[in-house]
Amino acid sequence: MTLPDTAANAAGADRTFQVDLRGLVDLLSHHLYSSPRVYLRELLQNAVDALTARHTLDPAAPAGALGIRLYADGSVVRVEDDGVGLTEADVHTFLATIGRSSKRAERIAEQRGDFIGQFGIGLLSCFLVADEIHVLSRSARTPDAPAVEWRGRGDGSYTVRTLPASARPRPGTTVTLTPRADAGEWTRPAQVHALARHFGSLLRHPVTFDDGTGGTGGTGGPAGPGGPGESVNPEPAPWARTYPTPGARSRALAAYGQEVFGFTPLDTIELDLPAVGLKGIACVLPETVPAGRRHGHRVHVKGMLLSEQAEEILPEWAFFVRCVVDAESLRPTASRESLYEDDTLAAVRDALAERLRAWIARAAASDPDLLARFLQAHHLAVKSLAVHDDEILRMLLPWLPFETTDGHTTLDEFARTHRTVLVTSSVEEFRQVAAIASAAGLGVVNGGYTYDRELVHRLPEIRPEATVADLDPATLTAHLDPVDRETELAAAAYLARARDALAVFDCDVALRTFQPASAPALLVDSREARHERTRSQLAREQQGGVWGDILGALRQEAPRAQLILNQLNPLVRAAVAIDEPELARTSAEALYGQAAMLSRRPLRPAESSLINRSFLDLLAHALRKDS
């Protein structure tokens, strides 16, 4: 709120920026702060920092004797503290100049890490709910200091006057707001009390609330310094309390996690990083979290709630927990609603990740029931961790569940049954071959899910006796039994017509016997093969052009798909005996379409059209035959 220097109008003279305070407040409300409710947090923060400075000035003062008192009766909101207070010079310097902060003063600059706020603009947030801010303060630095009154208004004007010491008998500061009519949502007594609990429940200084109805805030409570009121923070953080037994402590922390997050934790992990003054808990979610979804964490800085959605405190793979922590050395951003990304935060993130790894290791070593419940819900998170963490890989890979031809099972159980473990490169490939591979005695793991193929290939690191290989069509077809020569010759005409009908799909046709007999056909085709055929087709269409040269240079021998008909299936035996050329062609198209649908891969437009046409043709043939 610095006023322009009128003497600066002379040519060439330096000029002072003129500040449109209303425009600045609008900027704060729409771009810096997420909600007008932060005004109370900023007032609490200023009060806490004033108490911290008072303790620095007078270390002998008992911490419990210095406190914060809130008052809200619907007509005013008042925040009073027993902090260091302000002199008249301080008021002119720090309240009348935007961006200046008493926490930058040289006398306490070396202790600035003890303060929550660092940016000196917090008081402006009060203009989000009021048109005038009234500050009454008395400095504790000078024993006979007078009281100082400052009134700042939303139009950018302010007044300062000195009052007798009797106007405020004790050092400290009182900030009073007269809310605007449109700010009732944030300044009603019940809301002020709720916001104080929300932001300040873990503050180390006593905070009390009075709503003017009797001095108890409606429910009673211990008296605060200088007057009655309900305690906003009657107990220290749950991890700072003492408990009669470890079990009682564990139950109390779990109950706190449930109160904060709304779910009963699968387990509660204590977090303690003395180097940065961080303490808290991580609550393990009891249910599966969708892949890629990250929960925010509740972060306090020196007891003040900073954010309920701080994703940056943990690595991305740790989406199976939600944390509530209180830290001393983390830096808030200018809005004090998120954390500043610096080396300290990176180190904290790494250290907390190590605590989560240690918890997984303890569960694996000493609590198999807890580990089983954890993996059932969060195996994807553990898989993502195991890919990059050799210790977790060695410890948990044998216990992780995978989709296999033996059903959902662990790699440890699967490797005992199958010395050679085959792994597919996609989900659709696994679905194409699962039933036939299982009937043939092949052990196949679905490697199409995130991390699965890479992890299965690392199984020999844990179990050297196991062999892992990628599944390819040749491996599967080698386990299918050929038909005898007589049967092959009898079906030759049909197979030729089928190959001709399916040539448009680059598909060969073969006759074999395999289990289960209920499967009429197997379509062996990979995504890579389809992509290569598509590229070859584009090259043919672009012959002679620049793109044709490029695609031609990339072209390989395009692998063909293969439709393998099952001679054990009654429908196939009837089909290969068809003499009528058109009916034989239609039946081959129908068998191809049915096999393509069973593969569960996306159908190309030509395949969808073929399925519809072959169905209608077979229906028409059946109706003609009946008539």
Helices and strands as residue ranges (DSSP letters): G 6-9, H 21-27, I 28-32, H 38-57, G 63-65, E 68-72, E 77-81, H 88-90, I 91-95, G 102-104, G 106-114, G 122-128, E 130-138, E 147-153, E 158-163, G 165-167, E 172-179, G 181-183, H 184-187, H 189-200, E 207-210, E 230-231, G 238-240, H 246-261, E 268-273, G 274-276, E 278-284, E 298-301, E 304-307, G 311-313, E 321-327, H 343-366, H 368-388, H 390-396, G 397-399, E 401-404, E 407-410, H 411-417, E 420-423, H 427-439, E 444-445, H 452-456, H 459-462, E 467-470, H 473-477, E 481-482, H 485-490, H 492-501, G 503-505, E 507-513, E 521-524, H 527-541, H 546-554, E 561-566, H 570-576, H 581-598, H 605-626
